[in-house]
Amino acid sequence: MTARSYWLITVEDGQELVFHDVVSCGHLTEKAVARLLQRLVCRYGLSAEEIVSATVARRSKRRTERFLLRREQGHGRGEARYTLSMGDWPIVSASILTEDELRSRGLWKEA
């Protein structure tokens, strides 16, 4: 199989996988992935007021950190090499995996 890398984009509500998709890493920059995660957090977890509060200037008393981007570097065998995540309920994330890793987890979709 190929060693190409893909973004696995997921929305998890507790232990339940609500949504997942696969996109070639060459088709999304990290900045684009961060914007995509914001959109998915809005779609799956925020009210209109919460979206406004997460978007206002940092100096605003109303500001929340709902769009705080977390970066994690995987170190263990079988872990994603790099993951970006956002949100607290549900958790929206994008991880870099190979096609083989996606197939072994039953998450492969034609990218």
N, C-alpha and C positions, 0 to 999 in steps of 0.2 A: 504494500500500500504506500501511499504518499506521506511525506512528512510535512506537507503544507499545514499552516496554522489557520485556525478559524476562531471567531468570537462565538462562544455559546452564550446567548442572551436568555436570562431566565427571570421569571417572576415567581417567587415562592411565598405562600401564605401559610406560615407555620411549617409543617412537614409536607404540605401539598404543593406540587408543581402546577401552577396555574397556567403558565405560558412558557414556551421556549422556542427559540429559532436559532439558526446557524448562518453566519455571514463570514465570508472570506476576510481575513485580516487586511488584505489589500483593498477592500472596498469600504472600510471605515477607519478613520484616524482615531486616535485616543480622544481627541476633542469632540469628534462626532459621536463617539460612544457615550461620552459624558452627557451630551445633549439628549441623546436617545434615552439614557437612563432617567433623566429628568422628566421626559415626556411619559415614560412608562410609570414612574412614581405618581405623576398627576393622574394618569388614566386609571390606575388600579388602587390608589390609596388616599388621595387628597380631595378635600372639598374645595370649592372655588375660593373661599376665604383663606384656607391653608396655602393654596397656591400663591395668593397675593402676599401673604406673610413670609413665605419662603423666598419671594422675589424682591421685596423692598430692600433699600440700602442697608448695609451692615450697621450703620449708626442708628437706625430706627429701633425704637423700643418694641415695635411689633415684629421685628425680624425673628424668624425661626431658622434652624439649620436643617430643614427637611431635604435640602439639595446638597448636603455635605457629601463630598465624594471620598470614599475610602479606597485606598490601594493596598493590596496584599500580594506578597511574593510567596508562591508556594515552594515548600522545601521538601516535603515528603513524597515518596514514590506514589504515583497515581494521582497526585494533586495537580490542579491547574497550575501552570507556570506563573500566571499573572491574572489577578482578578480586580476589577473595579466594581464597587457596590455602592448603593444609595438606598435610603429609606430605612424604616424600622419595622413597619408592618403594613404591607408586605415588603419583603426585601427584594430589590431588583439588582441583578448583577450581570456582568459580562466577563467571561473567563476565556483565556486563550488555551485551546486544546488542539490536538491533531485529529485527523479523521478517524484513525484507529481508536483513539481514546473516546471519541464521541460514539463510535459504533459499539465499543465495549460497554458503554453506559446505556445503550439503547436510545440515544438522543440524536443520532445522525439524521440530518435533513439535507437534501441537495442544496448546496449554497448558491 
